[in-house]
């Protein structure tokens, strides 16, 4: 009879990719097994609306930062980030594509892995919170250094015609 015994493998050993199309129709919203909790490595198919709101807010702040940066550059400010400075030298379109692309990829990865520990006890979701705080500080700083000529929030027509 031992020859007919089947070896049962644990289906949880191999996870689907975080970019898998199956994740679009997933149902797992929480950890189901107590033995999964200590490792914090369980992948969920369904993320909370709070994570979606965080991603959306961060992308809106990214757009605001890009806009404010371009407006401040027009009145003589300099880009402090060397990577963004390099992209600016290649052109505004390259700068915007690079800024939005880098930010979007980073935010999506952090959101997809928001339960994963980065350095215990900190998880990827804590990096999202920190990023939100940093963007708020950055935009507050941009508003604080605005020289007061015209509006930071609207495109100011240039006098150079």
Secondary structure, DSSP 8 states (H G I E B T S, - for coil): -GGG------GGGS---TT-GGGGG----S---HHHHTTT----SS--HHHHHHHHHHHHHHHHHHHHHHHHHHTT-----HHHHHHHHH-HHHHHHHHHHHHHHHHHHHHHTTTSEEETTEEHHHHHHHHHHHHHHHHHHHHHH--SSS-SSS----S--
